[in-house]
Amino acid sequence: MTQKRAGPADAANVGEAHDDRHPGAIDFLNSRKFRRAQARDRHRVAVHEAGHVVIAQWLGCEVAAAWIFPHETWPGFDELTWLGKVQFAGTDRLSIHARRMIGVAGIVAEGLWCGWAVDELDVFFPDYGSMSPRDYRLAGYAPDHWDDDLLDTAAEVGRLLDRCGPLWNRLVVVARQLIVEARP
């Protein structure tokens, strides 16, 4: 297999890629369907990180930095094309409940963006799997270990970030800002 590295930030290289094992792969990478999927993934990641940012700011925690970026191993047909990170200052001074709110805010924002209702989060939240190990640590939990307190916290955050909630507009603004800042 020979392959010229291509990535979301370097779309011009996509047409030059060559993969003998997956002859239809390049056609897919050049397709409108793939570009739409990639844009949805970028948007999903931006909303996830914006959820962390908005709740942290609402709680009075300083956000040192937030960004989204193309996945380094792209193109990987079984992997996400975008990732994101947020750095906070002073989370050690927050209560465990506040840290838990920030930790679950990304997945809750993502779920609400995808159309889940706040009262459905107890079904959506444990099975979705978009909390990173870092999100779990911030929330004070180990991966895949849930309890009613974490689900109650997710519902509380959901009411704040819901489309009718007080922080929805801020969530949209921050997500758009992350997308714009990620452009080359």
C-alpha positions as YAML, in Angstrom:
chain: A
units: angstrom
residues:
- id: 1
  name: MET
  ca: [0.00, 0.00, 0.00]
- id: 2
  name: THR
  ca: [1.25, 3.46, -0.84]
- id: 3
  name: GLN
  ca: [-0.54, 6.44, 0.49]
- id: 4
  name: LYS
  ca: [0.07, 10.15, 0.52]
- id: 5
  name: ARG
  ca: [-1.04, 11.54, 3.88]
- id: 6
  name: ALA
  ca: [-4.26, 13.47, 3.55]
- id: 7
  name: GLY
  ca: [-6.21, 15.24, 6.22]
- id: 8
  name: PRO
  ca: [-9.23, 17.47, 6.75]
- id: 9
  name: ALA
  ca: [-7.02, 20.54, 6.71]
- id: 10
  name: ASP
  ca: [-5.38, 19.43, 3.45]
- id: 11
  name: ALA
  ca: [-8.30, 18.35, 1.27]
- id: 12
  name: ALA
  ca: [-6.26, 18.90, -1.90]
- id: 13
  name: ASN
  ca: [-4.22, 15.79, -1.09]
- id: 14
  name: VAL
  ca: [-7.27, 13.54, -0.94]
- id: 15
  name: GLY
  ca: [-7.34, 13.06, -4.70]
- id: 16
  name: GLU
  ca: [-3.67, 12.07, -4.69]
- id: 17
  name: ALA
  ca: [-4.07, 9.29, -2.11]
- id: 18
  name: HIS
  ca: [-3.75, 5.73, -3.27]
- id: 19
  name: ASP
  ca: [-4.66, 2.59, -1.36]
- id: 20
  name: ASP
  ca: [-4.41, -0.78, -3.15]
- id: 21
  name: ARG
  ca: [-6.30, -2.61, -0.38]
- id: 22
  name: HIS
  ca: [-9.35, -0.34, -0.58]
- id: 23
  name: PRO
  ca: [-9.82, 0.65, -4.23]
- id: 24
  name: GLY
  ca: [-13.10, 2.50, -3.57]
- id: 25
  name: ALA
  ca: [-11.70, 4.41, -0.60]
- id: 26
  name: ILE
  ca: [-10.47, 7.39, -2.59]
- id: 27
  name: ASP
  ca: [-13.81, 7.77, -4.35]
- id: 28
  name: PHE
  ca: [-15.46, 7.82, -0.94]
- id: 29
  name: LEU
  ca: [-12.97, 10.39, 0.41]
- id: 30
  name: ASN
  ca: [-13.77, 12.64, -2.55]
- id: 31
  name: SER
  ca: [-17.50, 12.20, -2.18]
- id: 32
  name: ARG
  ca: [-19.99, 14.79, -1.02]
- id: 33
  name: LYS
  ca: [-21.30, 12.19, 1.44]
- id: 34
  name: PHE
  ca: [-17.90, 11.97, 3.17]
- id: 35
  name: ARG
  ca: [-17.47, 15.75, 3.30]
- id: 36
  name: ARG
  ca: [-20.91, 16.07, 4.91]
- id: 37
  name: ALA
  ca: [-20.04, 13.35, 7.44]
- id: 38
  name: GLN
  ca: [-16.77, 15.11, 8.19]
- id: 39
  name: ALA
  ca: [-18.57, 18.44, 8.71]
- id: 40
  name: ARG
  ca: [-21.09, 16.75, 11.04]
- id: 41
  name: ASP
  ca: [-18.23, 15.22, 13.03]
- id: 42
  name: ARG
  ca: [-16.47, 18.61, 13.29]
- id: 43
  name: HIS
  ca: [-19.74, 20.19, 14.45]
- id: 44
  name: ARG
  ca: [-20.41, 17.38, 16.97]
- id: 45
  name: VAL
  ca: [-16.94, 17.80, 18.48]
- id: 46
  name: ALA
  ca: [-17.33, 21.59, 18.61]
- id: 47
  name: VAL
  ca: [-20.66, 21.26, 20.45]
- id: 48
  name: HIS
  ca: [-19.14, 18.73, 22.87]
- id: 49
  name: GLU
  ca: [-16.22, 21.01, 23.77]
- id: 50
  name: ALA
  ca: [-18.50, 24.06, 23.86]
- id: 51
  name: GLY
  ca: [-20.61, 22.25, 26.47]
- id: 52
  name: HIS
  ca: [-17.58, 21.97, 28.76]
- id: 53
  name: VAL
  ca: [-16.65, 25.63, 28.14]
- id: 54
  name: VAL
  ca: [-20.12, 27.07, 28.73]
- id: 55
  name: ILE
  ca: [-20.78, 25.14, 31.95]
- id: 56
  name: ALA
  ca: [-17.29, 25.90, 33.30]
- id: 57
  name: GLN
  ca: [-17.77, 29.61, 32.64]
- id: 58
  name: TRP
  ca: [-21.27, 29.52, 34.14]
- id: 59
  name: LEU
  ca: [-19.75, 28.00, 37.30]
- id: 60
  name: GLY
  ca: [-17.05, 30.69, 37.41]
- id: 61
  name: CYS
  ca: [-14.18, 28.43, 36.36]
- id: 62
  name: GLU
  ca: [-11.56, 29.96, 34.11]
- id: 63
  name: VAL
  ca: [-11.18, 28.32, 30.71]
- id: 64
  name: ALA
  ca: [-7.51, 28.62, 29.73]
- id: 65
  name: ALA
  ca: [-7.99, 27.27, 26.19]
- id: 66
  name: ALA
  ca: [-10.43, 25.33, 24.01]
- id: 67
  name: TRP
  ca: [-9.90, 24.01, 20.52]
- id: 68
  name: ILE
  ca: [-10.89, 21.36, 18.00]
- id: 69
  name: PHE
  ca: [-8.50, 19.77, 15.51]
- id: 70
  name: PRO
  ca: [-8.33, 17.12, 12.80]
- id: 71
  name: HIS
  ca: [-7.57, 13.60, 14.02]
- id: 72
  name: GLU
  ca: [-3.89, 12.82, 13.35]
- id: 73
  name: THR
  ca: [-4.44, 9.31, 12.00]
- id: 74
  name: TRP
  ca: [-7.04, 10.42, 9.49]
- id: 75
  name: PRO
  ca: [-8.13, 8.99, 7.11]
- id: 76
  name: GLY
  ca: [-9.26, 6.12, 9.23]
- id: 77
  name: PHE
  ca: [-12.59, 4.73, 8.20]
- id: 78
  name: ASP
  ca: [-13.35, 3.49, 11.69]
- id: 79
  name: GLU
  ca: [-12.18, 6.60, 13.52]
- id: 80
  name: LEU
  ca: [-13.44, 10.09, 14.16]
- id: 81
  name: THR
  ca: [-12.09, 12.79, 11.90]
- id: 82
  name: TRP
  ca: [-12.07, 15.53, 14.57]
- id: 83
  name: LEU
  ca: [-11.10, 15.74, 18.24]
- id: 84
  name: GLY
  ca: [-11.20, 18.52, 20.81]
- id: 85
  name: LYS
  ca: [-9.70, 19.64, 24.09]
- id: 86
  name: VAL
  ca: [-10.41, 22.17, 26.80]
- id: 87
  name: GLN
  ca: [-7.97, 23.32, 29.47]
- id: 88
  name: PHE
  ca: [-9.31, 24.72, 32.72]
- id: 89
  name: ALA
  ca: [-7.65, 26.71, 35.48]
- id: 90
  name: GLY
  ca: [-8.69, 26.26, 39.08]
- id: 91
  name: THR
  ca: [-10.92, 23.19, 38.90]
- id: 92
  name: ASP
  ca: [-9.25, 21.98, 42.12]
- id: 93
  name: ARG
  ca: [-11.00, 24.85, 43.92]
- id: 94
  name: LEU
  ca: [-14.45, 23.76, 42.70]
- id: 95
  name: SER
  ca: [-16.78, 21.43, 44.55]
- id: 96
  name: ILE
  ca: [-17.04, 17.84, 43.34]
- id: 97
  name: HIS
  ca: [-20.53, 18.65, 42.08]
- id: 98
  name: ALA
  ca: [-19.24, 21.57, 39.98]
- id: 99
  name: ARG
  ca: [-16.41, 19.38, 38.56]
- id: 100
  name: ARG
  ca: [-18.97, 16.70, 37.81]
- id: 101
  name: MET
  ca: [-21.12, 19.25, 35.95]
- id: 102
  name: ILE
  ca: [-18.16, 20.31, 33.80]
- id: 103
  name: GLY
  ca: [-17.16, 16.69, 33.18]
- id: 104
  name: VAL
  ca: [-20.59, 15.62, 31.88]
- id: 105
  name: ALA
  ca: [-21.33, 18.87, 30.02]
- id: 106
  name: GLY
  ca: [-19.72, 17.75, 26.75]
- id: 107
  name: ILE
  ca: [-21.68, 14.54, 26.33]
- id: 108
  name: VAL
  ca: [-24.89, 16.22, 27.51]
- id: 109
  name: ALA
  ca: [-24.47, 19.08, 25.00]
- id: 110
  name: GLU
  ca: [-23.79, 16.54, 22.26]
- id: 111
  name: GLY
  ca: [-26.87, 14.52, 23.16]
- id: 112
  name: LEU
  ca: [-29.11, 17.57, 23.22]
- id: 113
  name: TRP
  ca: [-27.67, 18.75, 19.90]
- id: 114
  name: CYS
  ca: [-28.46, 15.35, 18.41]
- id: 115
  name: GLY
  ca: [-32.08, 15.72, 19.45]
- id: 116
  name: TRP
  ca: [-32.30, 13.91, 22.77]
- id: 117
  name: ALA
  ca: [-34.63, 15.45, 25.33]
- id: 118
  name: VAL
  ca: [-33.44, 16.23, 28.86]
- id: 119
  name: ASP
  ca: [-35.75, 13.55, 30.29]
- id: 120
  name: GLU
  ca: [-34.18, 10.97, 27.93]
- id: 121
  name: LEU
  ca: [-30.60, 11.56, 29.06]
- id: 122
  name: ASP
  ca: [-30.74, 8.67, 31.55]
- id: 123
  name: VAL
  ca: [-31.22, 6.34, 28.57]
- id: 124
  name: PHE
  ca: [-28.82, 8.11, 26.20]
- id: 125
  name: PHE
  ca: [-26.05, 9.08, 28.59]
- id: 126
  name: PRO
  ca: [-24.70, 5.73, 29.88]
- id: 127
  name: ASP
  ca: [-24.71, 3.99, 26.50]
- id: 128
  name: TYR
  ca: [-23.35, 6.68, 24.22]
- id: 129
  name: GLY
  ca: [-19.68, 6.42, 25.15]
- id: 130
  name: SER
  ca: [-18.46, 9.91, 24.24]
- id: 131
  name: MET
  ca: [-17.03, 10.77, 27.61]
- id: 132
  name: SER
  ca: [-13.26, 10.68, 27.39]
- id: 133
  name: PRO
  ca: [-11.17, 9.29, 30.24]
- id: 134
  name: ARG
  ca: [-10.34, 12.91, 31.06]
- id: 135
  name: ASP
  ca: [-14.07, 13.80, 31.26]
- id: 136
  name: TYR
  ca: [-14.60, 10.84, 33.59]
- id: 137
  name: ARG
  ca: [-11.70, 11.90, 35.84]
- id: 138
  name: LEU
  ca: [-13.00, 15.48, 36.02]
- id: 139
  name: ALA
  ca: [-16.42, 14.14, 36.96]
- id: 140
  name: GLY
  ca: [-14.83, 11.92, 39.64]
- id: 141
  name: TYR
  ca: [-15.78, 8.63, 38.02]
- id: 142
  name: ALA
  ca: [-14.12, 5.69, 36.33]
- id: 143
  name: PRO
  ca: [-15.25, 4.90, 32.77]
- id: 144
  name: ASP
  ca: [-18.56, 3.06, 32.57]
- id: 145
  name: HIS
  ca: [-19.28, 3.33, 36.30]
- id: 146
  name: TRP
  ca: [-22.51, 5.25, 36.66]
- id: 147
  name: ASP
  ca: [-24.73, 6.08, 39.57]
- id: 148
  name: ASP
  ca: [-27.86, 8.12, 40.14]
- id: 149
  name: ASP
  ca: [-25.87, 11.17, 41.24]
- id: 150
  name: LEU
  ca: [-24.02, 11.36, 37.93]
- id: 151
  name: LEU
  ca: [-27.28, 10.95, 36.00]
- id: 152
  name: ASP
  ca: [-28.94, 13.63, 38.16]
- id: 153
  name: THR
  ca: [-26.00, 15.93, 37.41]
- id: 154
  name: ALA
  ca: [-26.37, 15.21, 33.69]
- id: 155
  name: ALA
  ca: [-30.07, 16.12, 33.90]
- id: 156
  name: GLU
  ca: [-29.22, 19.36, 35.74]
- id: 157
  name: VAL
  ca: [-26.67, 20.29, 33.06]
- id: 158
  name: GLY
  ca: [-29.20, 19.28, 30.41]
- id: 159
  name: ARG
  ca: [-31.76, 21.74, 31.75]
- id: 160
  name: LEU
  ca: [-29.16, 24.53, 31.49]
- id: 161
  name: LEU
  ca: [-28.01, 23.61, 27.97]
- id: 162
  name: ASP
  ca: [-31.40, 22.60, 26.56]
- id: 163
  name: ARG
  ca: [-32.73, 24.55, 23.54]
- id: 164
  name: CYS
  ca: [-35.13, 26.31, 25.90]
- id: 165
  name: GLY
  ca: [-32.53, 26.62, 28.68]
- id: 166
  name: PRO
  ca: [-30.61, 29.72, 29.68]
- id: 167
  name: LEU
  ca: [-27.28, 28.62, 28.17]
- id: 168
  name: TRP
  ca: [-28.34, 27.28, 24.74]
- id: 169
  name: ASN
  ca: [-27.50, 30.45, 22.81]
- id: 170
  name: ARG
  ca: [-24.08, 30.64, 24.46]
- id: 171
  name: LEU
  ca: [-23.47, 26.97, 23.54]
- id: 172
  name: VAL
  ca: [-24.21, 27.74, 19.88]
- id: 173
  name: VAL
  ca: [-21.93, 30.81, 19.87]
- id: 174
  name: VAL
  ca: [-18.99, 28.96, 21.45]
- id: 175
  name: ALA
  ca: [-19.39, 25.95, 19.12]
- id: 176
  name: ARG
  ca: [-19.37, 28.23, 16.06]
- id: 177
  name: GLN
  ca: [-16.31, 30.04, 17.40]
- id: 178
  name: LEU
  ca: [-14.44, 26.73, 17.82]
- id: 179
  name: ILE
  ca: [-15.30, 25.75, 14.24]
- id: 180
  name: VAL
  ca: [-14.14, 29.10, 12.84]
- id: 181
  name: GLU
  ca: [-10.90, 29.00, 14.83]
- id: 182
  name: ALA
  ca: [-10.16, 25.47, 13.52]
- id: 183
  name: ARG
  ca: [-10.19, 26.59, 9.89]
- id: 184
  name: PRO
  ca: [-6.78, 26.71, 8.20]
...
